[in-house]
Amino acid sequence: MAGALDLITYGFLDRFDEDALAARVGYSTRQLRRLFERHVGATPAFVARSRRAHFARRLFDETDFTMPVIARAAGFGSVRQMTRVVESIFGFSPREL
């Protein structure tokens, strides 16, 4: 599990899917998801989205970067995608943070 968390932290799920992550750490996708649910309380994909959302929030708080720059820097494909994920994680839009 620690290996999977490290890979997520370094953006593995920005380029690959959960199947590839599971194969990389030697689990089936289903087994990896169960382990994450049991020990982390969330799926690997949710952990990755949360990581990106928290990084985006940090950039909003600490920089004057524009929304498109923050979206790209945080690993989102678009401002729209970032907005949806940030709202789902924090309950507020990026502008309201």
C-alpha positions in Angstrom: 0.0 0.0 0.0 2.8 2.4 0.8 4.2 1.9 -2.6 0.9 2.7 -4.2 0.5 5.9 -2.1 4.0 7.0 -3.1 3.2 6.5 -6.8 0.0 8.5 -6.4 1.9 11.3 -4.7 4.3 11.4 -7.6 1.4 11.6 -10.1 1.2 8.0 -11.4 -2.6 8.3 -11.8 -2.2 11.5 -13.8 -0.7 9.3 -16.6 -2.1 5.8 -16.0 -5.2 4.2 -14.6 -6.0 2.2 -11.4 -5.4 -1.1 -13.4 -1.8 0.0 -14.2 -1.2 1.1 -10.6 -2.5 -2.2 -9.2 -0.2 -4.1 -11.6 2.7 -1.9 -10.7 2.4 -2.7 -7.0 1.5 -6.4 -7.5 -2.2 -6.4 -6.7 -5.4 -6.9 -8.7 -7.3 -3.7 -9.2 -10.2 -5.0 -7.1 -7.8 -6.0 -4.3 -6.0 -2.6 -4.4 -9.3 -0.7 -4.2 -10.4 -2.9 -1.2 -7.2 -2.2 0.6 -7.5 1.5 0.0 -11.1 1.6 1.1 -10.2 -0.3 4.3 -7.0 1.6 5.2 -7.4 5.0 3.6 -11.2 5.3 3.4 -11.2 6.1 -0.3 -10.3 4.7 -3.7 -6.9 5.3 -5.3 -8.6 7.6 -7.9 -10.2 9.7 -5.1 -6.9 10.0 -3.4 -5.3 11.3 -6.6 -8.1 13.8 -7.2 -7.9 15.0 -3.6 -4.1 15.4 -3.9 -4.6 17.5 -7.1 -7.3 19.6 -5.4 -5.2 20.3 -2.3 -2.3 21.3 -4.5 -4.5 23.6 -6.5 -5.8 25.2 -3.2 -2.3 25.7 -2.1 -1.5 27.5 -5.3 -4.6 29.7 -5.0 -3.6 30.6 -1.4 0.1 31.2 -2.1 0.4 32.6 -5.6 -1.2 35.0 -8.0 -1.3 32.5 -10.8 -4.3 32.5 -13.1 -6.9 29.6 -13.0 -5.6 28.1 -16.2 -2.0 28.0 -14.9 -3.1 26.5 -11.6 -5.2 23.9 -13.4 -2.3 22.8 -15.5 0.2 22.9 -12.6 -2.1 20.8 -10.4 -2.5 18.1 -13.1 -6.0 18.9 -14.3 -6.9 18.8 -18.0 -8.9 22.0 -17.9 -10.2 24.7 -15.6 -13.6 23.1 -15.8 -12.3 19.8 -14.6 -10.4 21.5 -11.7 -13.5 23.4 -10.7 -15.6 20.2 -10.6 -13.0 18.4 -8.5 -12.3 21.3 -6.1 -16.1 21.7 -5.5 -16.5 18.0 -4.8 -13.5 17.9 -2.4 -14.0 21.2 -0.5 -17.7 22.1 -1.2 -16.6 25.5 -2.7 -15.6 26.7 -6.1 -12.0 27.7 -6.6 -13.0 31.4 -6.5 -14.7 30.9 -3.1 -11.7 29.2 -1.5 
